[in-house]
Amino acid sequence: MPPPSHTEEPTTRTLRPSLHALRAAGFAAGALLVLVAVGVLLHQPLLIPPLAASAALVHGAPGLPISQPRNLIGGQLLSALIGFGVLALTGPSPWGAALAAGLALGVMLRLGLSHSPAAATSVIVVLQAPPAVPFLALLLVGTVLLVAIGLLPGRIAGHPVRYPVLRGTYSRPKPEGINRTVDSGIVQTLVRD
């Protein structure tokens, strides 16, 4: 089917991606503005780049396992704790930040709390060396707010995915299965070529 010309009326099919993009952008921006407003009230910065990435996942891909509340809150807090642990060992340094991000990713994967933006939180902790208790408290507030605002699109804006997705309604592949599948696919490709 040829692409629609500029003179044709857009169909429902061509509007759906635009509607999703508009809805996701609007709710993500709204969530981030709430973080800024709460930060202003608390006289503390609440919006950090990893939380912007978390908001993008919650509103852009609410059905993914990494977008779910357990992963968002758990992954962010766990990564921050790993960042503080590495900071205590290395001091603020780019080397320590790189190590913290890698460790955070590995521990999140091992514990089933994958949330990729959280690896950047460990980097911020190691590079900026914020006071631990206030940072963790603000991070908790920020992540809980993102989850709470993430509930809105499916309830008031007609989003087809109702966030959060209940555990067990999406399949989470086991890392061993992924490696075997990828490895066997590579081997089959190499044998055929």
C-alpha positions in Angstrom: 0.0 0.0 0.0 1.5 3.4 -1.0 2.0 6.0 1.7 -0.9 8.5 2.0 -0.4 11.7 0.0 -0.5 15.1 1.6 -4.0 15.7 0.3 -5.6 12.5 1.8 -7.4 12.6 5.1 -5.4 10.9 7.9 -6.9 7.6 8.9 -7.3 6.1 12.4 -4.3 4.0 11.6 -2.0 7.0 10.9 -3.4 8.9 13.9 -2.8 6.3 16.6 1.0 6.6 16.7 0.7 10.4 16.8 -1.9 10.1 19.6 0.4 7.8 21.6 3.3 10.1 21.1 1.3 13.2 22.1 -0.2 11.5 25.2 3.2 10.1 26.3 5.0 13.4 25.8 2.3 15.3 27.6 2.1 13.0 30.6 5.9 12.6 30.8 6.4 16.4 30.7 3.6 16.8 33.3 5.3 14.3 35.6 8.7 16.1 35.2 7.0 19.4 35.9 5.6 18.0 39.1 9.1 16.8 40.1 10.3 20.4 39.5 7.5 21.9 41.5 8.0 19.6 44.5 11.7 20.3 44.3 11.0 24.0 44.4 8.7 23.5 47.5 11.4 21.4 49.2 14.2 23.8 48.1 16.0 20.7 46.7 16.5 19.5 43.2 14.2 16.6 42.6 14.5 16.3 38.8 17.7 14.5 37.8 18.4 13.2 34.3 17.8 9.5 35.2 14.3 10.3 36.4 13.5 12.0 33.1 14.5 8.8 31.4 12.3 6.8 33.9 9.4 9.1 33.1 10.0 8.4 29.4 9.8 4.7 30.0 6.7 4.9 32.2 4.8 7.0 29.7 6.3 5.8 26.4 6.4 2.1 27.1 4.2 1.4 30.2 3.9 -2.3 29.5 7.6 -3.1 29.6 8.9 -4.9 32.7 11.6 -2.2 33.2 8.9 0.4 33.4 7.0 -1.3 36.3 7.0 0.3 39.8 9.1 -2.4 41.4 11.8 -2.0 38.8 11.6 1.8 38.7 11.7 2.4 42.5 13.8 -0.7 43.3 16.3 -0.1 40.5 16.8 3.6 41.2 17.3 3.1 45.0 19.5 0.0 44.5 21.7 1.9 41.9 22.0 4.9 44.2 23.1 2.6 47.1 25.7 0.9 44.8 26.9 4.4 43.8 27.4 5.3 47.4 29.2 2.1 48.1 31.6 2.7 45.2 32.0 6.3 46.2 33.1 5.2 49.6 35.8 3.0 48.0 37.0 5.2 45.1 36.0 8.7 46.0 34.4 10.9 43.3 36.0 9.9 40.0 35.0 8.9 36.5 36.6 5.5 37.0 34.5 4.9 40.0 31.4 6.2 38.2 32.0 3.7 35.3 32.4 0.9 37.8 29.3 1.9 39.7 27.2 1.9 36.5 28.4 -1.6 35.5 27.9 -3.0 39.0 24.4 -1.4 39.2 23.4 -3.0 36.0 24.6 -6.4 37.0 23.0 -6.3 40.4 19.7 -5.0 39.0 19.7 -7.9 36.4 20.6 -10.4 39.1 17.8 -9.3 41.4 15.2 -8.9 38.7 15.0 -5.1 39.1 16.2 -4.0 35.7 15.6 -0.3 35.1 18.3 1.0 32.7 18.0 4.7 33.6 19.0 3.8 37.2 22.5 2.9 36.1 23.0 6.7 35.5 21.9 7.4 39.0 24.9 5.5 40.3 27.1 7.6 38.0 25.6 10.8 39.4 26.2 9.6 43.0 29.9 8.8 42.3 30.6 12.0 40.3 28.6 14.5 42.5 29.0 12.8 46.0 25.7 14.1 47.4 24.8 13.6 51.1 23.4 10.0 51.2 20.3 10.4 53.3 18.8 13.5 51.6 19.6 12.1 48.2 18.0 8.7 48.9 15.0 10.4 50.4 14.5 12.7 47.5 15.1 9.8 45.0 12.4 7.8 46.8 10.0 10.8 46.6 10.7 11.3 42.9 10.3 7.7 42.0 7.0 7.3 43.9 5.7 10.5 42.2 6.6 9.1 38.8 4.8 5.8 39.6 1.7 7.7 40.9 1.6 9.9 37.8 2.1 6.9 35.6 -1.3 5.6 36.9 -3.1 8.4 35.2 -3.0 7.8 31.4 -4.7 4.4 31.6 -7.4 5.7 33.9 -8.2 9.2 32.5 -6.7 9.4 29.0 -7.7 6.1 27.5 -4.2 4.6 27.2 -4.6 1.0 26.1 -2.0 -0.2 28.6 -3.1 0.1 32.2 0.0 0.9 34.3 1.2 -0.9 36.2 1.1 -4.3 34.5 0.4 -6.9 37.0 3.2 -9.4 37.6 2.6 -12.6 35.7 0.8 -10.8 32.9 4.0 -10.3 30.9 6.6 -12.8 30.4 10.1 -12.1 31.7 12.7 -14.2 29.9 15.3 -15.8 32.1 18.8 -14.6 31.3 20.0 -18.2 30.7 17.3 -18.7 28.0 18.3 -15.5 26.3 21.9 -16.4 26.1 21.2 -19.9 24.8 18.8 -18.5 22.2 21.2 -15.8 21.1 24.2 -18.2 21.1 22.4 -20.9 19.1 21.1 -18.3 16.6 24.6 -17.0 16.1 26.0 -20.6 15.7 23.2 -21.4 13.2 24.0 -18.2 11.3 27.7 -19.0 11.2 27.1 -22.6 10.1 24.8 -21.5 7.3 27.2 -18.8 6.1 
